[in-house]
Amino acid sequence: FTMSAYPLTPHQLAELKRTSNNKCAECSSQNPAWASVSYGIVICLDCAGIHRGLGVHISFVRSITMDDWSSDQFDRMMRGGNDKWNEYWDKNASAAELASCNVTDNVVDRKEMVQKLKAKYESEIARSYRELLSLADGASRGDADSPSTILSALHQQSASSLPKKVVLPEDPLPTVKLYEDETFSFLLSMLLQSKKLLIAWGIFGIGSASYVQRLGHSYTSAAVLVMTAGIPYFFTKMGAKLLGAVQMKNRQDAFKSAKNLLVERITVGRATRLANCDVYYPPLSSSGERKAKVGFVFYPGALVDRTAYSPVATMLSDRGIMVVVANLEPTRLLFNVHNYNLREKIMRMINDALFLGGNGIWVIDEWSIGGHSMGCFAAITAVAQEMSSTVKKVVLYGTGAYPDKTYSDCPPLRDAAGVNALVINGSEDLIATSTILAGPKKEKIFQENMPPPLPANTTASASGDRGYTVRKTIVGGNHAGCAAYGPQTFPTPDGVRTITLEEQQKMTAKLTADFLLDS
């Protein structure tokens, strides 16, 4: 799958270089050839380098002549413009901000220039302008009020009315001991669920006891029995200790850009952080109704900070989908669901999303469930076990394995009537294709248990009540690219992306939204 993006046409270039954009928005240099899509402004090469240093969450920079542009990016530039941004800044900035941030002719030192632009674009005024342009982007797709209505706010909103930026509370940190205990319980569960492992345990224990006896020691039957169970128990405990330390070391925190994005959405009322989940709200309808066609419950990958999924969740919410990302802190792991009531947990998250934190009660027509990597096991199990009567769509990122009995008593998803699945993997994903954990037959087992592939030349809408699986590959994408974290090296090193992180996330969001919305 590839995103539709092309070089700007001569006509588009002429439109982009209209009167207000014929000089750099920062230093007034003539004939600027770069742009900050975040603000819809045109800038020179030197200022573009400074903008890039601010991070893509602050300023997303493109070359006007060398880069490919999507239609959404070009439309955002047309709704922006150097004059609009400068007018908004001059109107809302305080005298101190104007003095400390504005670039004048006597600013020749690059270090001073960097300091001025950093202060300017990390300000609340810049954040508000970015958000207003993003709302106008959604409006142009019919997701909210008209773009002209929203853009008029650029000239009406005063600095004193800007919402205060929120601060995300720190999640509790786990201890290595917590990981050890969870891992030990999981390994014991594996032993109890597998006859082969139980037999191996017994053979290993009896063999160890026999070996000790051959060394000249004599033991009672009770002592031999204790050794038979105790020696494997000891090695299982040591294995849990080792894996616990490895898991603690390989926790994946979200990039700062993802955290900033979530904060921006919370600030303007488009997201909230609840005890059980993070919720990303769609825009209100033109009549102010809190209603959406689709809700999407999502389980993060193992050890991954849930905030890392904010870019894709934000893009999905802009398409009119309510996204609910499960909170698995502090371990960021769902080892197995034998002691975790999936249905109850999911229903609680849905209830919280509808009634808490959204400044009113939301109405969602239908719900879907998804996950990333190990989070896919939770999504599959929830639907296959008991939620297939109400949940008819499953979305899986970065997976090729089916839950086995060590994780859950999961029946084949293909036996659930009318359940459709979308599987999205990157071509450079070396974790989803690895057989280290699931064994060499994992792809065969996955295909046998998932709904059958959608027949060629058949559309999803024409498949009727038959369940199907659609598999999509994002060329150049890797395992971690559907979220904002990495690099990932556990349980095996991930592949290297050959496309940008933003490109993979946009492709992931588009494929997901098209599938969920039947578009």
C-alpha distance (Angstrom), angle and dihedral (degrees) to the residues before:
residue distance angle dihedral
F1 . . .
T2 3.82 . .
M3 3.80 131.5 .
S4 3.82 115.4 -116.4
A5 3.80 104.6 -112.8
Y6 3.78 129.5 144.6
P7 3.81 140.3 173.4
L8 3.79 113.5 -84.8
T9 3.79 114.8 -93.2
P10 3.82 120.6 -125.0
H11 3.80 88.5 -104.6
Q12 3.81 91.7 52.1
L13 3.79 90.8 47.6
A14 3.78 89.7 53.1
E15 3.81 90.7 49.1
L16 3.79 90.9 49.2
K17 3.80 92.7 50.2
R18 3.79 94.5 54.4
T19 3.81 117.9 146.5
S20 3.80 98.9 -76.4
N21 3.81 92.1 47.3
N22 3.80 99.9 51.1
K23 3.81 90.5 94.5
C24 3.81 131.4 49.4
A25 3.79 109.9 -89.5
E26 3.82 89.7 -135.6
C27 3.83 110.2 37.3
S28 3.85 101.9 10.6
S29 3.81 93.5 -120.4
Q30 3.80 112.2 166.0
N31 3.83 123.8 -105.6
P32 3.84 100.0 8.4
A33 3.81 113.7 -160.6
W34 3.81 101.9 -167.2
A35 3.80 134.3 70.2
S36 3.78 140.6 -157.8
V37 3.80 103.3 -140.6
S38 3.80 89.8 -168.4
Y39 3.82 91.0 69.5
G40 3.80 101.0 21.2
I41 3.80 91.2 -119.3
V42 3.81 134.3 136.6
I43 3.83 118.5 -132.2
C44 3.79 140.6 175.1
L45 3.81 127.4 -103.9
D46 3.82 95.3 -97.6
C47 3.80 93.7 48.8
A48 3.81 90.2 44.4
G49 3.80 88.5 59.4
I50 3.80 90.4 53.9
H51 3.81 91.4 46.8
R52 3.82 90.4 52.1
G53 3.79 88.8 54.1
L54 3.80 90.3 58.2
G55 3.82 91.0 66.6
V56 3.80 130.6 -110.1
H57 3.82 91.1 -89.5
I58 3.82 87.3 64.9
S59 3.81 102.4 32.6
F60 3.81 128.4 4.5
V61 3.81 107.6 -156.8
R62 3.82 128.0 -157.7
S63 3.78 134.1 176.0
I64 3.80 112.0 -117.9
T65 3.80 92.8 -146.9
M66 3.83 106.6 27.3
D67 3.83 106.8 37.2
D68 3.79 130.2 72.8
W69 3.81 115.4 -116.2
S70 3.79 130.9 -151.6
S71 3.79 118.8 -138.4
D72 3.83 89.9 -113.3
Q73 3.80 91.3 56.0
F74 3.80 93.1 49.2
D75 3.82 91.8 46.5
R76 3.81 89.9 52.4
M77 3.80 89.6 53.7
M78 3.79 89.5 51.7
R79 3.80 91.2 52.2
G80 3.80 90.5 48.5
G81 3.77 128.0 45.1
N82 3.79 138.1 166.6
D83 3.78 92.6 -94.4
K84 3.82 94.7 52.4
W85 3.79 94.2 48.7
N86 3.81 94.1 44.7
E87 3.80 91.4 47.9
Y88 3.81 91.5 49.4
W89 3.79 91.6 48.4
D90 3.82 95.0 46.6
K91 3.80 91.5 48.3
N92 3.81 96.8 49.1
A93 3.80 104.5 31.6
S94 3.79 118.7 96.6
A95 3.79 121.4 -123.7
A96 3.81 89.3 -102.4
E97 3.81 91.8 51.1
L98 3.79 92.2 48.4
A99 3.79 90.3 51.2
S100 3.81 95.8 45.5
C101 3.82 100.2 38.4
N102 3.79 108.8 31.8
V103 3.82 116.9 97.2
T104 3.80 114.7 -130.7
D105 3.79 132.3 -173.9
N106 3.79 92.2 -97.0
V107 3.81 93.5 59.3
V108 3.79 102.9 102.1
D109 3.80 101.9 141.3
R110 3.83 111.4 96.3
K111 3.80 92.6 -149.9
E112 3.80 90.2 56.8
M113 3.80 90.1 46.0
V114 3.81 91.0 53.3
Q115 3.80 91.5 49.7
K116 3.80 92.8 50.3
L117 3.81 95.6 48.1
K118 3.80 92.8 43.2
A119 3.81 90.8 54.5
K120 3.79 91.3 44.9
Y121 3.79 98.2 49.8
E122 3.79 97.0 39.6
S123 3.80 89.4 55.3
E124 3.79 126.4 109.6
I125 3.81 88.7 -115.1
A126 3.81 92.6 59.1
R127 3.80 91.5 45.0
S128 3.81 91.2 52.1
Y129 3.81 92.0 49.0
R130 3.82 91.6 50.6
E131 3.79 90.5 50.7
L132 3.80 93.2 48.9
L133 3.80 91.1 51.4
S134 3.82 89.5 48.8
L135 3.79 90.4 51.9
A136 3.80 88.4 51.1
D137 3.82 88.7 51.3
G138 3.80 89.7 55.6
A139 3.79 91.1 45.5
S140 3.79 91.2 55.1
R141 3.81 87.6 60.4
G142 3.81 91.3 50.9
D143 3.81 94.8 -102.3
A144 3.81 97.8 123.5
D145 3.79 143.2 -13.3
S146 3.79 118.9 -21.2
P147 3.83 117.7 -73.8
S148 3.81 91.2 -117.7
T149 3.80 90.9 55.1
I150 3.79 91.9 51.3
L151 3.79 95.5 41.9
S152 3.78 90.6 52.9
A153 3.79 85.2 66.3
L154 3.81 87.6 66.3
H155 3.81 87.9 71.8
Q156 3.82 98.8 34.0
Q157 3.78 102.8 48.2
S158 3.78 116.1 92.6
A159 3.78 127.2 -151.2
S160 3.80 91.5 -113.3
S161 3.80 90.7 59.4
L162 3.81 95.6 54.1
P163 3.82 110.8 119.3
K164 3.78 116.9 -111.0
K165 3.78 115.7 -106.3
V166 3.78 114.2 -111.4
V167 3.80 126.7 -137.0
L168 3.79 119.9 -135.5
P169 3.81 112.3 -126.0
E170 3.78 115.4 -119.1
D171 3.81 114.8 -103.5
P172 3.82 116.1 -126.2
L173 3.79 112.3 -96.2
P174 3.80 117.7 -126.3
T175 3.78 124.2 -132.4
V176 3.78 126.6 -126.3
K177 3.81 86.6 -115.9
L178 3.81 90.3 59.8
Y179 3.79 90.9 53.3
E180 3.82 90.3 46.4
D181 3.80 92.1 52.8
E182 3.83 93.4 46.1
T183 3.80 91.5 47.0
F184 3.80 92.9 47.4
S185 3.80 91.0 52.3
F186 3.79 89.0 48.8
L187 3.83 93.3 49.7
L188 3.81 90.9 48.5
S189 3.79 88.5 50.3
M190 3.81 88.9 52.4
L191 3.79 90.1 52.2
L192 3.80 94.2 48.1
Q193 3.81 92.8 46.0
S194 3.81 95.6 48.7
K195 3.81 121.9 67.3
K196 3.79 90.2 -166.5
L197 3.79 92.3 55.7
L198 3.82 91.9 46.0
I199 3.80 90.7 52.3
A200 3.80 90.1 46.9
W201 3.81 89.5 49.8
G202 3.80 91.0 52.9
I203 3.79 94.8 45.1
F204 3.80 91.2 48.0
G205 3.80 92.8 48.5
I206 3.80 95.6 45.5
G207 3.79 90.7 45.1
S208 3.79 90.8 51.4
A209 3.81 91.7 49.5
S210 3.82 91.7 47.6
Y211 3.78 90.8 50.4
V212 3.80 91.5 52.9
Q213 3.82 90.3 49.5
R214 3.80 90.8 52.1
L215 3.78 87.8 57.4
G216 3.81 87.0 67.7
H217 3.77 102.3 -92.7
S218 3.80 120.7 127.7
Y219 3.79 122.3 -150.2
T220 3.75 136.2 -178.8
S221 3.80 119.0 -113.3
A222 3.79 89.2 -103.9
A223 3.79 91.2 54.7
V224 3.80 91.2 49.3
L225 3.81 89.4 50.2
V226 3.80 90.7 50.7
M227 3.80 90.4 50.7
T228 3.80 91.4 47.1
A229 3.79 90.4 58.3
G230 3.79 98.5 27.4
I231 3.78 101.3 55.3
P232 3.85 95.3 53.5
Y233 3.82 87.7 41.7
F234 3.79 89.6 55.5
F235 3.80 93.2 50.3
T236 3.81 90.8 46.1
K237 3.80 88.9 52.8
M238 3.80 91.2 49.3
G239 3.80 90.1 48.3
A240 3.81 90.4 52.4
K241 3.80 90.2 49.6
L242 3.80 91.5 52.5
L243 3.82 94.4 45.2
G244 3.80 91.3 46.0
A245 3.79 90.9 58.0
V246 3.81 91.2 46.3
Q247 3.81 91.9 51.1
M248 3.80 92.2 48.9
K249 3.79 89.7 51.4
N250 3.81 94.3 48.6
R251 3.81 100.4 51.5
Q252 3.80 109.2 137.6
D253 3.80 117.0 -139.6
A254 3.80 120.9 -161.0
F255 3.78 119.9 -103.8
K256 3.78 114.8 -100.4
S257 3.81 89.4 -114.0
A258 3.83 90.1 61.0
K259 3.80 91.6 49.8
N260 3.80 91.1 48.9
L261 3.79 90.7 49.6
L262 3.81 92.1 52.9
V263 3.80 90.4 47.5
E264 3.81 90.7 51.8
R265 3.80 91.2 50.8
I266 3.80 92.7 48.0
T267 3.81 90.2 48.5
V268 3.81 93.3 56.7
G269 3.82 94.3 40.9
R270 3.80 97.2 -105.6
A271 3.83 95.5 114.2
T272 3.76 141.0 21.9
R273 3.80 137.4 -166.5
L274 3.80 112.8 -132.8
A275 3.79 129.9 178.8
N276 3.81 94.0 -100.5
C277 3.78 101.8 30.8
D278 3.79 151.2 -6.9
V279 3.81 114.2 -107.1
Y280 3.82 125.8 -154.9
Y281 3.80 111.4 -163.0
P282 3.82 126.5 -149.7
P283 3.81 118.6 -126.5
L284 3.78 115.6 -83.9
S285 3.77 115.9 -101.2
S286 3.80 119.9 -101.5
S287 3.81 87.8 -96.6
G288 3.81 92.3 50.2
E289 3.81 96.4 -106.5
R290 3.81 119.6 153.4
K291 3.76 96.0 -137.7
A292 3.82 135.2 125.8
K293 3.78 135.8 176.0
V294 3.81 96.6 -134.6
G295 3.79 137.8 33.2
F296 3.80 120.2 -167.9
V297 3.83 124.2 -158.5
F298 3.80 111.0 -161.1
Y299 3.82 132.4 -167.1
P300 3.84 116.8 -153.8
G301 3.78 123.8 -129.8
A302 3.80 120.9 -94.9
L303 3.82 113.4 -67.7
V304 3.82 92.3 -2.5
D305 3.81 121.5 133.7
R306 3.83 108.2 -117.7
T307 3.82 89.8 -134.6
A308 3.82 88.8 68.8
Y309 3.81 89.0 75.6
S310 3.81 93.8 59.1
P311 3.86 95.4 102.5
V312 3.82 94.6 56.6
A313 3.81 92.3 36.7
T314 3.81 90.0 52.6
M315 3.80 92.5 50.1
L316 3.80 90.8 49.0
S317 3.80 91.8 49.3
D318 3.80 89.3 51.2
R319 3.82 86.7 57.5
G320 3.81 88.8 57.4
I321 3.82 100.0 -94.9
M322 3.80 123.0 129.7
V323 3.82 107.2 -135.6
V324 3.81 122.0 -158.2
V325 3.83 114.9 -169.9
A326 3.80 114.4 -163.7
N327 3.80 120.1 -123.2
L328 3.82 109.5 -132.5
E329 3.79 96.1 168.8
P330 2.92 138.0 170.8
T331 3.81 96.9 28.6
R332 3.84 96.0 23.1
L333 3.78 85.8 -145.4
L334 3.76 137.0 107.5
F335 3.80 99.0 -163.7
N336 3.78 95.7 -179.0
V337 3.77 137.0 -21.6
H338 3.80 99.7 -133.4
N339 3.81 88.0 102.8
Y340 3.82 96.3 27.5
N341 3.79 117.8 81.5
L342 3.81 100.2 -142.8
R343 3.77 96.7 -174.3
E344 3.80 92.7 49.7
K345 3.81 92.6 47.0
I346 3.81 93.2 48.2
M347 3.79 93.8 46.8
R348 3.79 89.8 50.1
M349 3.81 91.1 52.1
I350 3.80 91.1 48.7
N351 3.78 91.5 48.5
D352 3.82 91.6 49.9
A353 3.80 91.8 47.6
L354 3.80 92.7 51.8
F355 3.78 98.7 43.7
L356 3.81 108.8 23.4
G357 3.77 130.9 63.9
G358 3.79 99.5 -3.0
N359 3.81 96.9 98.9
G360 3.80 89.3 -114.2
I361 3.80 142.4 8.3
W362 3.79 117.3 -57.8
V363 3.81 127.3 -149.9
I364 3.82 119.0 -149.3
D365 3.80 121.2 -173.1
E366 3.82 98.5 -154.8
W367 3.79 139.4 1.4
S368 3.80 132.3 -138.9
I369 3.81 131.0 -173.7
G370 3.78 130.6 -143.4
G371 3.75 145.0 159.6
H372 3.77 147.6 -175.1
S373 3.80 124.5 -116.5
M374 3.83 107.4 -41.9
G375 3.81 88.2 6.5
C376 3.81 86.1 69.4
F377 3.81 88.0 69.6
A378 3.80 90.0 61.3
A379 3.81 92.2 48.0
I380 3.80 94.3 48.0
T381 3.80 93.8 44.5
A382 3.80 94.5 48.6
V383 3.80 93.1 54.0
A384 3.81 98.4 36.5
Q385 3.80 94.3 48.4
E386 3.78 105.0 45.0
M387 3.82 118.0 -29.4
S388 3.82 102.1 69.9
S389 3.80 92.2 102.9
T390 3.81 90.9 66.8
V391 3.82 105.2 19.1
K392 3.80 112.8 64.4
K393 3.81 102.5 166.7
V394 3.79 131.9 60.7
V395 3.82 124.3 -174.9
L396 3.80 119.6 -162.8
Y397 3.82 127.1 -171.2
G398 3.80 123.6 -164.4
T399 3.79 101.7 -3.6
G400 3.77 143.5 120.8
A401 3.80 101.3 161.4
Y402 3.81 131.4 91.1
P403 3.85 122.1 -140.7
D404 3.81 111.5 -96.2
K405 3.78 128.9 -156.9
T406 3.79 92.9 -88.0
Y407 3.82 87.1 67.1
S408 3.79 103.3 33.5
D409 3.78 145.0 -29.0
C410 3.77 90.1 -99.0
P411 3.82 118.7 171.6
P412 3.82 119.5 -152.2
L413 3.79 111.7 -71.3
R414 3.81 88.7 -143.2
D415 3.82 87.8 68.4
A416 3.81 90.7 61.8
A417 3.79 106.0 95.7
G418 3.79 116.5 -115.0
V419 3.82 97.7 -7.4
N420 3.80 114.0 147.9
A421 3.80 124.8 -161.4
L422 3.78 135.1 -159.5
V423 3.82 117.5 -159.9
I424 3.82 117.1 -167.8
N425 3.80 120.0 -172.3
G426 3.79 133.2 165.8
S427 3.78 119.9 -120.7
E428 3.83 89.1 -127.6
D429 3.82 95.1 47.5
L430 3.81 105.3 126.8
I431 3.82 94.1 171.6
A432 3.81 98.9 58.7
T433 3.81 89.7 48.4
S434 3.81 95.1 45.2
T435 3.81 117.9 110.7
I436 3.82 94.8 -162.4
L437 3.81 95.0 107.9
A438 3.80 105.9 20.4
G439 3.80 100.5 36.8
P440 3.82 133.7 -124.1
K441 3.82 94.3 -64.1
K442 3.80 95.6 56.0
E443 3.83 95.9 106.6
K444 3.82 91.4 49.9
I445 3.82 91.1 48.0
F446 3.81 90.5 46.8
Q447 3.81 93.1 53.2
E448 3.81 92.8 45.3
N449 3.80 92.8 54.3
M450 3.80 101.9 37.6
P451 3.82 121.8 78.8
P452 3.82 111.2 -84.9
P453 3.82 119.5 -89.3
L454 3.79 117.6 -85.4
P455 3.83 104.6 -99.6
A456 3.77 117.2 -108.6
N457 3.81 115.4 -91.2
T458 3.80 89.9 17.4
T459 3.79 121.9 118.5
A460 3.77 122.2 -143.3
S461 3.79 91.5 -116.3
A462 3.82 90.5 53.7
S463 3.80 93.8 52.6
G464 3.81 91.6 84.0
D465 3.79 117.4 -163.1
R466 3.79 94.0 -23.3
G467 3.77 114.7 111.8
Y468 3.80 117.7 -125.0
T469 3.79 142.3 177.0
V470 3.79 123.6 -131.5
R471 3.81 115.6 -163.5
K472 3.80 119.3 -161.2
T473 3.79 128.2 -175.0
I474 3.79 121.0 -155.5
V475 3.78 103.9 -148.2
G476 3.79 109.1 -131.1
G477 3.81 95.0 13.1
N478 3.80 125.8 123.5
H479 3.81 137.5 -161.1
A480 3.80 99.4 -84.5
G481 3.81 95.8 39.1
C482 3.81 95.7 91.4
A483 3.81 86.8 68.7
A484 3.82 138.4 32.2
Y485 3.80 106.4 -99.8
G486 3.76 140.1 80.6
P487 2.90 166.6 7.9
Q488 3.80 91.7 -121.6
T489 3.80 118.9 -153.3
F490 3.83 102.1 162.5
P491 3.01 131.7 120.3
T492 3.82 83.2 1.4
P493 3.82 131.3 -14.4
D494 3.79 114.4 -81.8
G495 3.79 121.7 -126.3
V496 3.79 122.7 -102.5
R497 3.81 118.1 -100.1
T498 3.80 116.9 -122.2
I499 3.81 91.6 -165.8
T500 3.78 128.6 55.9
L501 3.79 121.9 -87.2
E502 3.80 90.5 -117.2
E503 3.81 91.5 52.3
Q504 3.80 92.4 52.7
Q505 3.78 92.4 46.7
K506 3.80 92.7 49.0
M507 3.80 91.2 49.7
T508 3.81 90.7 47.6
A509 3.80 92.0 50.1
K510 3.81 93.8 46.5
L511 3.80 94.4 49.2
T512 3.81 90.5 46.9
A513 3.80 95.6 46.9
D514 3.82 93.4 45.9
F515 3.81 89.7 51.2
L516 3.81 95.8 46.1
L517 3.81 94.4 43.4
D518 3.83 95.2 41.2
S519 3.79 89.4 -125.2
